[in-house]
Amino acid sequence: MLTQLTINNFAIVRQLDIELAKGMSVITGETGAGKSIAIDALGLCFGQRVETSMVREGQERAEICATFQLESQNPAYHWLSEQELQDPDNPTECILRRIINADGRSKAFINSTPVSASQLKEIGQYLVHINGQHASQLLLKNDYQLQLVDNFAAHPELLVKMREDYLAWKNLQNQVKTFQQKVAENEARKQLLQYQVDELDEFNLRPNEYLELEDEQRRLSSSEQLTQLSPISLANFK
């Protein structure tokens, strides 16, 4: 559940800190009082598109922070674990933060770790449902349809078990892939070594022939120098 929403320099809001408790909370006010600003700010924490007009006039940046408390059966809890974004000191807490600069650039964070806007969208579908004029369009999304079925079936333990089994299967699949890559590398190495052995066999080298060839190579490498010195030596004898 959403426990806290902090808004700084967003739209007409200079600073707003909302703390929520269990149960139903209602925000009331006259038309145009700014009630929807809290919803718009929350939407940014779930990866909605950024506009420069969102930053309060005269300010360099806006910042929105939403804090959630999660149960271990919540899909968001397991999503954080899979993405390695959980706070090790408080794994049931999820803090989403979005910073919007006046030039239109933005930064996103989950539990102080930089993330992409698409990752905010991914986890957002597990945290809240914002019902507006076009909320019915969610029914066209496969992920939302599955979520409705799972919520209706009320089998969180089965979902947790399925997710654990899936992760174990993916881990084994990665191990098999790594093993297959090593087998392919070893086979390529074997073929290279066999080719080199065959090449050496074709030379039909005699015992110690390699050493003899080395000696001859050293002798031939100095032949030019010997040729140049020969006339000098003959002149000395004369």
Protein Blocks (a to p, Z undefined) as FASTA:
>chain_A
ZZbdcdehiajbfbdcddddedjdddeddehilpmmmmmmmmmmnopacdfklpcghiab
dcddddddddfklmklmmmmmnopacfklmmbccddddddfkopacddeehiacdfklmm
mmmmmmbccddfklmmmmmpmklmmmmmmmmnopmklmmmmmmmmmmmmmmmmmmmmmmm
mmmmmmmmmmmmmmmmmmmmmnopaehklmmmmmmmmmmmmmmmmmmmmmmmmmmmZZ
